[in-house]
Amino acid sequence: DGSVTVGPNAVQGWKREGYGKINISLGDIWDMVRFTGFWRVLKNNLKVGIKETWNSWYKPGYLKTVQKYCPSLGLKDLQPYPAGIRAQAVMKDGAMVHDFLFASSPRSLHVCNAPSPAATSALPIGAYICEKIIEAQK
């Protein structure tokens, strides 16, 4: 149909399950700011974080970025698009976890991070979890 989708950009969410720009949870923010990894990620990504946040609120700024790739686009071409949430695991040292992260104890196995391809690799992940549970039963 000739349509073009631009994005996504990534901005900090202020509520665990908040899809809107103004969804805020003081409890979730409190949990976030108490975590040392948050401050390290912020320090390491402050400039790009500010730019992405600005562009998510200020359409002409986003348009300027998008026009680097598609110069013919204008403000009228930028229409709202449903937001998604991407949970990002962060370690205490501020390192972002870009792969699957499993944590186990004698009686449990937790999938702590499932990056973007998680849905397409659901069966292999399930097989891996089953293998680990069977190993733990031995």
KAKABEL-V697211 format. One record per residue. N is the residue number from 0. RES is the residue in three letters. PSI is psi as a letter, one per 40 degrees, with the letter a starting at -180 (none if undefined). Layout:
BEGIN
{{N | RES | PSI} {N | RES | PSI}}
END
This chain:
BEGIN
{{0 | ASP | e} {1 | GLY | e} {2 | SER | i} {3 | VAL | h} {4 | THR | h} {5 | VAL | i} {6 | GLY | a} {7 | PRO | i} {8 | ASN | i} {9 | ALA | h} {10 | VAL | i} {11 | GLN | h} {12 | GLY | i} {13 | TRP | e} {14 | LYS | h} {15 | ARG | d} {16 | GLU | f} {17 | GLY | h} {18 | TYR | e} {19 | GLY | i} {20 | LYS | d} {21 | ILE | e} {22 | ASN | h} {23 | ILE | h} {24 | SER | h} {25 | LEU | d} {26 | GLY | d} {27 | ASP | d} {28 | ILE | d} {29 | TRP | d} {30 | ASP | d} {31 | MET | d} {32 | VAL | e} {33 | ARG | e} {34 | PHE | h} {35 | THR | d} {36 | GLY | d} {37 | PHE | d} {38 | TRP | d} {39 | ARG | d} {40 | VAL | d} {41 | LEU | d} {42 | LYS | d} {43 | ASN | e} {44 | ASN | f} {45 | LEU | d} {46 | LYS | d} {47 | VAL | d} {48 | GLY | d} {49 | ILE | d} {50 | LYS | d} {51 | GLU | d} {52 | THR | d} {53 | TRP | d} {54 | ASN | d} {55 | SER | d} {56 | TRP | d} {57 | TYR | g} {58 | LYS | d} {59 | PRO | d} {60 | GLY | d} {61 | TYR | d} {62 | LEU | d} {63 | LYS | d} {64 | THR | d} {65 | VAL | d} {66 | GLN | e} {67 | LYS | d} {68 | TYR | d} {69 | CYS | g} {70 | PRO | d} {71 | SER | e} {72 | LEU | i} {73 | GLY | i} {74 | LEU | d} {75 | LYS | d} {76 | ASP | d} {77 | LEU | h} {78 | GLN | i} {79 | PRO | i} {80 | TYR | i} {81 | PRO | h} {82 | ALA | i} {83 | GLY | i} {84 | ILE | h} {85 | ARG | h} {86 | ALA | h} {87 | GLN | h} {88 | ALA | h} {89 | VAL | h} {90 | MET | i} {91 | LYS | d} {92 | ASP | e} {93 | GLY | e} {94 | ALA | h} {95 | MET | h} {96 | VAL | h} {97 | HIS | e} {98 | ASP | i} {99 | PHE | i} {100 | LEU | h} {101 | PHE | i} {102 | ALA | h} {103 | SER | i} {104 | SER | i} {105 | PRO | d} {106 | ARG | e} {107 | SER | i} {108 | LEU | h} {109 | HIS | h} {110 | VAL | h} {111 | CYS | e} {112 | ASN | h} {113 | ALA | g} {114 | PRO | a} {115 | SER | d} {116 | PRO | e} {117 | ALA | d} {118 | ALA | d} {119 | THR | e} {120 | SER | f} {121 | ALA | d} {122 | LEU | d} {123 | PRO | d} {124 | ILE | d} {125 | GLY | d} {126 | ALA | d} {127 | TYR | d} {128 | ILE | d} {129 | CYS | d} {130 | GLU | d} {131 | LYS | d} {132 | ILE | d} {133 | ILE | d} {134 | GLU | d} {135 | ALA | d} {136 | GLN | e} {137 | LYS | none}}
END
